[in-house]
C-alpha cells in the first residue's frame, strides 16, 4: 500500500493499475503480455501491483504492446507533466481520451490530436467567430 505522503509511490501504483486495466481491455493474459514485451510473468505481475518502478525501456515495451505511447502510460499514472513536456501547452481531456484509446494506432492518435489542436486553437476559434455562421 502506498504511503499517502509519497506521490511517486502512488504514481507507481496507479501505473500498475493502468497497465492491469489495459491488459484486461486487450483481453491478454500475463503470459501473453510477457510474450509481447519480453518481460517475465512474475515481473509484470509485480508491476501491476505497484511493487516495482519500471525503467523507461520497460514502460516503452509495455506501451508498444498496447499500441500506446510511453507518454500515455506515464500520464495515466500522473508521472508525466504535460505542461513542461508539450510545447503546445497542457493536454486537454479530449487529448487524454484520444491518447488512451486502445483501438487507435499511435499515428492515428497523433493525427487526431493535430486536427483537434487546429480546431481548438484560439486562432481557429477567432477565425470562425469572425466569419460568422456557415451558410447552407
ChimeraX commands (.cxc) that place a marker at each C-alpha (Angstrom):
marker #1 position 0.00,0.00,0.00 radius 0.5
marker #1 position 1.30,3.46,-0.85 radius 0.5
marker #1 position 2.39,5.95,1.76 radius 0.5
marker #1 position -0.11,8.82,1.36 radius 0.5
marker #1 position 2.83,11.22,1.74 radius 0.5
marker #1 position 4.73,9.71,-1.21 radius 0.5
marker #1 position 3.19,10.85,-4.51 radius 0.5
marker #1 position 5.81,8.98,-6.54 radius 0.5
marker #1 position 4.85,5.62,-4.99 radius 0.5
marker #1 position 1.18,6.46,-5.52 radius 0.5
marker #1 position 2.01,7.13,-9.17 radius 0.5
marker #1 position 3.83,3.81,-9.48 radius 0.5
marker #1 position 0.77,2.04,-8.06 radius 0.5
marker #1 position -1.55,3.98,-10.39 radius 0.5
marker #1 position 0.67,3.00,-13.33 radius 0.5
marker #1 position 0.35,-0.65,-12.26 radius 0.5
marker #1 position -3.43,-0.37,-12.09 radius 0.5
marker #1 position -3.50,1.25,-15.53 radius 0.5
marker #1 position -1.30,-1.50,-17.03 radius 0.5
marker #1 position -3.58,-4.11,-15.48 radius 0.5
marker #1 position -6.70,-2.39,-16.86 radius 0.5
marker #1 position -5.19,-2.08,-20.35 radius 0.5
marker #1 position -4.19,-5.74,-20.30 radius 0.5
marker #1 position -7.74,-6.73,-19.36 radius 0.5
marker #1 position -9.22,-4.45,-22.06 radius 0.5
marker #1 position -6.90,-6.06,-24.60 radius 0.5
marker #1 position -8.01,-9.49,-23.31 radius 0.5
marker #1 position -4.41,-10.54,-22.71 radius 0.5
marker #1 position -3.16,-12.91,-20.05 radius 0.5
marker #1 position 0.02,-12.07,-18.16 radius 0.5
marker #1 position 1.77,-14.75,-20.22 radius 0.5
marker #1 position 0.59,-13.19,-23.50 radius 0.5
marker #1 position 1.68,-9.70,-22.42 radius 0.5
marker #1 position 5.01,-11.16,-21.31 radius 0.5
marker #1 position 5.46,-12.61,-24.80 radius 0.5
marker #1 position 4.74,-9.23,-26.40 radius 0.5
marker #1 position 7.11,-7.34,-24.12 radius 0.5
marker #1 position 9.94,-9.84,-23.47 radius 0.5
marker #1 position 9.31,-9.41,-19.73 radius 0.5
marker #1 position 8.58,-12.21,-17.28 radius 0.5
marker #1 position 5.09,-13.02,-16.00 radius 0.5
marker #1 position 6.30,-12.51,-12.44 radius 0.5
marker #1 position 7.79,-9.08,-13.18 radius 0.5
marker #1 position 4.64,-7.92,-14.99 radius 0.5
marker #1 position 2.52,-9.10,-12.06 radius 0.5
marker #1 position 4.70,-7.13,-9.66 radius 0.5
marker #1 position 4.44,-4.05,-11.89 radius 0.5
marker #1 position 0.65,-4.33,-11.96 radius 0.5
marker #1 position 0.64,-4.44,-8.16 radius 0.5
marker #1 position 2.89,-1.36,-7.91 radius 0.5
marker #1 position 5.79,-3.28,-6.38 radius 0.5
marker #1 position 8.46,-2.10,-8.85 radius 0.5
marker #1 position 9.38,1.14,-10.53 radius 0.5
marker #1 position 9.79,0.21,-14.20 radius 0.5
marker #1 position 12.57,1.58,-16.34 radius 0.5
marker #1 position 11.85,3.66,-19.43 radius 0.5
marker #1 position 12.71,0.62,-21.57 radius 0.5
marker #1 position 10.09,-1.45,-19.74 radius 0.5
marker #1 position 7.47,1.31,-19.97 radius 0.5
marker #1 position 8.16,1.70,-23.69 radius 0.5
marker #1 position 7.90,-2.05,-24.24 radius 0.5
marker #1 position 4.57,-2.27,-22.42 radius 0.5
marker #1 position 3.25,0.82,-24.20 radius 0.5
marker #1 position 4.12,-0.64,-27.61 radius 0.5
marker #1 position 2.32,-3.87,-26.69 radius 0.5
marker #1 position -0.85,-1.81,-26.11 radius 0.5
marker #1 position -0.21,0.41,-29.15 radius 0.5
marker #1 position 0.18,3.43,-26.85 radius 0.5
marker #1 position 2.98,5.87,-26.31 radius 0.5
marker #1 position 5.15,5.63,-23.21 radius 0.5
marker #1 position 3.95,9.17,-22.55 radius 0.5
marker #1 position 0.31,7.97,-22.35 radius 0.5
marker #1 position 1.20,5.30,-19.78 radius 0.5
marker #1 position 3.08,7.79,-17.63 radius 0.5
marker #1 position 0.36,10.43,-17.98 radius 0.5
marker #1 position -2.27,8.00,-16.69 radius 0.5
marker #1 position -0.19,7.46,-13.57 radius 0.5
marker #1 position 0.37,11.17,-13.03 radius 0.5
marker #1 position 4.10,10.67,-13.57 radius 0.5
marker #1 position 4.22,12.78,-16.75 radius 0.5
marker #1 position 3.80,16.53,-16.54 radius 0.5
marker #1 position 2.27,17.67,-19.80 radius 0.5
marker #1 position 2.86,21.39,-19.30 radius 0.5
marker #1 position 6.64,21.05,-19.30 radius 0.5
marker #1 position 6.83,18.34,-21.96 radius 0.5
marker #1 position 4.40,19.61,-24.56 radius 0.5
marker #1 position 5.27,22.85,-26.34 radius 0.5
marker #1 position 1.63,23.15,-27.48 radius 0.5
marker #1 position 0.54,23.59,-23.86 radius 0.5
marker #1 position -1.33,21.44,-21.35 radius 0.5
marker #1 position -3.04,18.33,-22.61 radius 0.5
marker #1 position -6.82,18.63,-22.64 radius 0.5
marker #1 position -9.25,15.92,-21.52 radius 0.5
marker #1 position -10.11,15.36,-25.20 radius 0.5
marker #1 position -6.44,14.72,-26.00 radius 0.5
marker #1 position -6.14,12.41,-22.99 radius 0.5
marker #1 position -9.11,10.40,-24.25 radius 0.5
marker #1 position -7.60,10.12,-27.71 radius 0.5
marker #1 position -4.22,9.03,-26.27 radius 0.5
marker #1 position -5.88,6.41,-24.04 radius 0.5
marker #1 position -7.98,4.84,-26.80 radius 0.5
marker #1 position -6.55,1.34,-27.40 radius 0.5
marker #1 position -8.36,0.99,-30.73 radius 0.5
marker #1 position -6.24,3.70,-32.39 radius 0.5
marker #1 position -2.67,3.37,-33.63 radius 0.5
marker #1 position -0.09,5.91,-32.48 radius 0.5
marker #1 position -0.13,7.54,-35.92 radius 0.5
marker #1 position -3.93,7.85,-35.80 radius 0.5
marker #1 position -3.77,9.37,-32.32 radius 0.5
marker #1 position -1.15,11.89,-33.42 radius 0.5
marker #1 position -3.24,12.84,-36.47 radius 0.5
marker #1 position -6.46,13.25,-34.47 radius 0.5
marker #1 position -4.70,15.38,-31.87 radius 0.5
marker #1 position -3.17,17.57,-34.57 radius 0.5
marker #1 position -6.60,18.12,-36.15 radius 0.5
marker #1 position -8.18,18.75,-32.75 radius 0.5
marker #1 position -5.50,21.30,-31.82 radius 0.5
marker #1 position -6.03,23.02,-35.17 radius 0.5
marker #1 position -9.73,23.46,-34.46 radius 0.5
marker #1 position -9.34,24.18,-30.75 radius 0.5
marker #1 position -6.58,26.78,-31.04 radius 0.5
marker #1 position -7.51,30.36,-30.10 radius 0.5
marker #1 position -6.65,31.47,-33.66 radius 0.5
marker #1 position -9.01,28.91,-35.20 radius 0.5
marker #1 position -11.84,29.92,-32.86 radius 0.5
marker #1 position -11.25,33.59,-33.70 radius 0.5
marker #1 position -11.36,32.85,-37.44 radius 0.5
marker #1 position -14.71,31.06,-37.11 radius 0.5
marker #1 position -16.16,33.85,-34.95 radius 0.5
marker #1 position -15.04,36.48,-37.47 radius 0.5
marker #1 position -16.58,34.64,-40.41 radius 0.5
marker #1 position -19.93,34.15,-38.72 radius 0.5
marker #1 position -22.10,31.07,-39.13 radius 0.5
marker #1 position -21.61,28.87,-42.15 radius 0.5
marker #1 position -24.19,29.29,-44.90 radius 0.5
marker #1 position -26.02,26.29,-46.31 radius 0.5
marker link #1:1,2 radius 0.2
marker link #1:2,3 radius 0.2
marker link #1:3,4 radius 0.2
marker link #1:4,5 radius 0.2
marker link #1:5,6 radius 0.2
marker link #1:6,7 radius 0.2
marker link #1:7,8 radius 0.2
marker link #1:8,9 radius 0.2
marker link #1:9,10 radius 0.2
marker link #1:10,11 radius 0.2
marker link #1:11,12 radius 0.2
marker link #1:12,13 radius 0.2
marker link #1:13,14 radius 0.2
marker link #1:14,15 radius 0.2
marker link #1:15,16 radius 0.2
marker link #1:16,17 radius 0.2
marker link #1:17,18 radius 0.2
marker link #1:18,19 radius 0.2
marker link #1:19,20 radius 0.2
marker link #1:20,21 radius 0.2
marker link #1:21,22 radius 0.2
marker link #1:22,23 radius 0.2
marker link #1:23,24 radius 0.2
marker link #1:24,25 radius 0.2
marker link #1:25,26 radius 0.2
marker link #1:26,27 radius 0.2
marker link #1:27,28 radius 0.2
marker link #1:28,29 radius 0.2
marker link #1:29,30 radius 0.2
marker link #1:30,31 radius 0.2
marker link #1:31,32 radius 0.2
marker link #1:32,33 radius 0.2
marker link #1:33,34 radius 0.2
marker link #1:34,35 radius 0.2
marker link #1:35,36 radius 0.2
marker link #1:36,37 radius 0.2
marker link #1:37,38 radius 0.2
marker link #1:38,39 radius 0.2
marker link #1:39,40 radius 0.2
marker link #1:40,41 radius 0.2
marker link #1:41,42 radius 0.2
marker link #1:42,43 radius 0.2
marker link #1:43,44 radius 0.2
marker link #1:44,45 radius 0.2
marker link #1:45,46 radius 0.2
marker link #1:46,47 radius 0.2
marker link #1:47,48 radius 0.2
marker link #1:48,49 radius 0.2
marker link #1:49,50 radius 0.2
marker link #1:50,51 radius 0.2
marker link #1:51,52 radius 0.2
marker link #1:52,53 radius 0.2
marker link #1:53,54 radius 0.2
marker link #1:54,55 radius 0.2
marker link #1:55,56 radius 0.2
marker link #1:56,57 radius 0.2
marker link #1:57,58 radius 0.2
marker link #1:58,59 radius 0.2
marker link #1:59,60 radius 0.2
marker link #1:60,61 radius 0.2
marker link #1:61,62 radius 0.2
marker link #1:62,63 radius 0.2
marker link #1:63,64 radius 0.2
marker link #1:64,65 radius 0.2
marker link #1:65,66 radius 0.2
marker link #1:66,67 radius 0.2
marker link #1:67,68 radius 0.2
marker link #1:68,69 radius 0.2
marker link #1:69,70 radius 0.2
marker link #1:70,71 radius 0.2
marker link #1:71,72 radius 0.2
marker link #1:72,73 radius 0.2
marker link #1:73,74 radius 0.2
marker link #1:74,75 radius 0.2
marker link #1:75,76 radius 0.2
marker link #1:76,77 radius 0.2
marker link #1:77,78 radius 0.2
marker link #1:78,79 radius 0.2
marker link #1:79,80 radius 0.2
marker link #1:80,81 radius 0.2
marker link #1:81,82 radius 0.2
marker link #1:82,83 radius 0.2
marker link #1:83,84 radius 0.2
marker link #1:84,85 radius 0.2
marker link #1:85,86 radius 0.2
marker link #1:86,87 radius 0.2
marker link #1:87,88 radius 0.2
marker link #1:88,89 radius 0.2
marker link #1:89,90 radius 0.2
marker link #1:90,91 radius 0.2
marker link #1:91,92 radius 0.2
marker link #1:92,93 radius 0.2
marker link #1:93,94 radius 0.2
marker link #1:94,95 radius 0.2
marker link #1:95,96 radius 0.2
marker link #1:96,97 radius 0.2
marker link #1:97,98 radius 0.2
marker link #1:98,99 radius 0.2
marker link #1:99,100 radius 0.2
marker link #1:100,101 radius 0.2
marker link #1:101,102 radius 0.2
marker link #1:102,103 radius 0.2
marker link #1:103,104 radius 0.2
marker link #1:104,105 radius 0.2
marker link #1:105,106 radius 0.2
marker link #1:106,107 radius 0.2
marker link #1:107,108 radius 0.2
marker link #1:108,109 radius 0.2
marker link #1:109,110 radius 0.2
marker link #1:110,111 radius 0.2
marker link #1:111,112 radius 0.2
marker link #1:112,113 radius 0.2
marker link #1:113,114 radius 0.2
marker link #1:114,115 radius 0.2
marker link #1:115,116 radius 0.2
marker link #1:116,117 radius 0.2
marker link #1:117,118 radius 0.2
marker link #1:118,119 radius 0.2
marker link #1:119,120 radius 0.2
marker link #1:120,121 radius 0.2
marker link #1:121,122 radius 0.2
marker link #1:122,123 radius 0.2
marker link #1:123,124 radius 0.2
marker link #1:124,125 radius 0.2
marker link #1:125,126 radius 0.2
marker link #1:126,127 radius 0.2
marker link #1:127,128 radius 0.2
marker link #1:128,129 radius 0.2
marker link #1:129,130 radius 0.2
marker link #1:130,131 radius 0.2
marker link #1:131,132 radius 0.2
marker link #1:132,133 radius 0.2
marker link #1:133,134 radius 0.2
marker link #1:134,135 radius 0.2
marker link #1:135,136 radius 0.2
view
